[in-house]
Amino acid sequence: MPEMDGLMCVKAIRQLVELHPDDIKMPFICCVTAYQQPNFKTKALANGMDSLVHKPVFKDQLQQVLIKAGIKL
């Protein structure tokens, strides 16, 4: 994304939902990334991500995220 990265985007989404709580349901946001810096998961969660999965994504990881999001499999 040329104008904002994923962390900036999730912050913007969270702020938008907070401004319109009656119109927009808070989404479950999972970061899927190849970025491997040691503290990135902590930073992503602190910035509003609900979950984080590193690439390559495996079936069991995806299932865990979907369950955490409340999606029945």
GROMACS elastic network, one bead per residue, 0.5 to 0.9 nm:
[ bonds ]
;  ai    aj funct       b0    kb
    1     4     6  0.56952   500
    1     5     6  0.59842   500
    1     6     6  0.79289   500
    2     5     6  0.75481   500
    4     7     6  0.79691   500
    4     8     6  0.57362   500
    4     9     6  0.62657   500
    5     8     6  0.53760   500
    5     9     6  0.61373   500
    5    10     6  0.87949   500
    6    10     6  0.61623   500
    6    11     6  0.86099   500
    6    31     6  0.78062   500
    6    44     6  0.87514   500
    7    10     6  0.53117   500
    7    11     6  0.63263   500
    7    12     6  0.87052   500
    7    31     6  0.89820   500
    7    43     6  0.85961   500
    7    44     6  0.64911   500
    7    47     6  0.62524   500
    7    48     6  0.77528   500
    7    49     6  0.79127   500
    8    11     6  0.51928   500
    8    12     6  0.62593   500
    8    13     6  0.87483   500
    8    47     6  0.81698   500
    9    12     6  0.50864   500
    9    13     6  0.62279   500
    9    14     6  0.86799   500
   10    13     6  0.50151   500
   10    14     6  0.61363   500
   10    15     6  0.85528   500
   10    29     6  0.76149   500
   10    47     6  0.72673   500
   10    48     6  0.61299   500
   10    49     6  0.67122   500
   11    14     6  0.51651   500
   11    15     6  0.61473   500
   11    16     6  0.85975   500
   11    47     6  0.64036   500
   11    48     6  0.62452   500
   11    49     6  0.86402   500
   12    15     6  0.51191   500
   12    16     6  0.61141   500
   12    17     6  0.86678   500
   13    16     6  0.51366   500
   13    17     6  0.62715   500
   13    18     6  0.86519   500
   13    26     6  0.86031   500
   13    27     6  0.86111   500
   14    17     6  0.52414   500
   14    18     6  0.62035   500
   14    19     6  0.87340   500
   14    26     6  0.72557   500
   14    27     6  0.84332   500
   14    48     6  0.71809   500
   15    18     6  0.50758   500
   15    19     6  0.62731   500
   15    20     6  0.87987   500
   16    19     6  0.51770   500
   16    20     6  0.64266   500
   16    21     6  0.85973   500
   16    24     6  0.83819   500
   17    20     6  0.51052   500
   17    21     6  0.56242   500
   17    22     6  0.87172   500
   17    23     6  0.80118   500
   17    24     6  0.56314   500
   17    25     6  0.68514   500
   17    26     6  0.60945   500
   17    27     6  0.86779   500
   18    21     6  0.54257   500
   18    24     6  0.84744   500
   18    26     6  0.82113   500
   19    22     6  0.89072   500
   20    23     6  0.54304   500
   20    24     6  0.59822   500
   20    25     6  0.87349   500
   21    24     6  0.55928   500
   21    25     6  0.67805   500
   21    26     6  0.80178   500
   22    25     6  0.76870   500
   24    27     6  0.85976   500
   28    49     6  0.78364   500
   28    50     6  0.60730   500
   28    51     6  0.82798   500
   28    69     6  0.60921   500
   29    48     6  0.79776   500
   29    49     6  0.54117   500
   29    50     6  0.53056   500
   29    51     6  0.67139   500
   29    52     6  0.86539   500
   29    69     6  0.85728   500
   30    49     6  0.59469   500
   30    50     6  0.56865   500
   30    52     6  0.53858   500
   30    53     6  0.73222   500
   30    65     6  0.76360   500
   30    69     6  0.89511   500
   31    44     6  0.77084   500
   31    49     6  0.65472   500
   31    50     6  0.79581   500
   31    51     6  0.62247   500
   31    53     6  0.61929   500
   31    54     6  0.82023   500
   32    35     6  0.89512   500
   32    51     6  0.86774   500
   32    52     6  0.59553   500
   32    54     6  0.57889   500
   32    55     6  0.66539   500
   32    56     6  0.89685   500
   32    57     6  0.79850   500
   33    36     6  0.80470   500
   33    52     6  0.76626   500
   33    53     6  0.64877   500
   33    54     6  0.50252   500
   33    55     6  0.56413   500
   33    56     6  0.84830   500
   34    53     6  0.86555   500
   34    54     6  0.55457   500
   34    56     6  0.74826   500
   35    40     6  0.77169   500
   35    54     6  0.73144   500
   35    55     6  0.82818   500
   36    39     6  0.85797   500
   36    40     6  0.71892   500
   36    41     6  0.88930   500
   36    54     6  0.76278   500
   37    40     6  0.54624   500
   37    41     6  0.83360   500
   38    41     6  0.76155   500
   38    42     6  0.87401   500
   39    42     6  0.54558   500
   39    43     6  0.62650   500
   39    44     6  0.86965   500
   40    44     6  0.59215   500
   40    45     6  0.85163   500
   41    44     6  0.50651   500
   41    45     6  0.61425   500
   41    46     6  0.84410   500
   41    51     6  0.83827   500
   41    52     6  0.64643   500
   41    53     6  0.87440   500
   42    45     6  0.53046   500
   42    46     6  0.60450   500
   42    47     6  0.85919   500
   43    46     6  0.50607   500
   43    47     6  0.61506   500
   43    48     6  0.89023   500
   43    49     6  0.89531   500
   44    47     6  0.51267   500
   44    48     6  0.66012   500
   44    49     6  0.55715   500
   44    50     6  0.84324   500
   44    51     6  0.82060   500
   44    52     6  0.75116   500
   45    48     6  0.53518   500
   45    50     6  0.61376   500
   45    51     6  0.67495   500
   45    52     6  0.77063   500
   46    49     6  0.71799   500
   48    51     6  0.89874   500
   49    52     6  0.71933   500
   50    68     6  0.88349   500
   50    69     6  0.83742   500
   51    65     6  0.69294   500
   51    68     6  0.84150   500
   51    69     6  0.88921   500
   52    65     6  0.83204   500
   53    56     6  0.84556   500
   53    57     6  0.67792   500
   53    61     6  0.71740   500
   53    62     6  0.79428   500
   53    65     6  0.82474   500
   54    57     6  0.63345   500
   55    58     6  0.81819   500
   57    60     6  0.85281   500
   57    61     6  0.65839   500
   57    62     6  0.68703   500
   58    61     6  0.53744   500
   58    62     6  0.63729   500
   58    63     6  0.87457   500
   59    62     6  0.51724   500
   59    63     6  0.61400   500
   59    64     6  0.86935   500
   60    63     6  0.50389   500
   60    64     6  0.62193   500
   60    65     6  0.87339   500
   61    64     6  0.51842   500
   61    65     6  0.63835   500
   61    66     6  0.87513   500
   62    65     6  0.51505   500
   62    66     6  0.62006   500
   62    67     6  0.86273   500
   63    66     6  0.51101   500
   63    67     6  0.61444   500
   63    68     6  0.85588   500
   63    73     6  0.78443   500
   64    67     6  0.51582   500
   64    68     6  0.61417   500
   64    69     6  0.85947   500
   65    68     6  0.50002   500
   65    69     6  0.61485   500
   65    70     6  0.87335   500
   65    71     6  0.88443   500
   66    70     6  0.64069   500
   66    71     6  0.53127   500
   66    72     6  0.75700   500
   66    73     6  0.79115   500
   67    70     6  0.50654   500
   67    71     6  0.53132   500
   67    72     6  0.64009   500
   67    73     6  0.74590   500
   68    71     6  0.74593   500
   69    72     6  0.89437   500
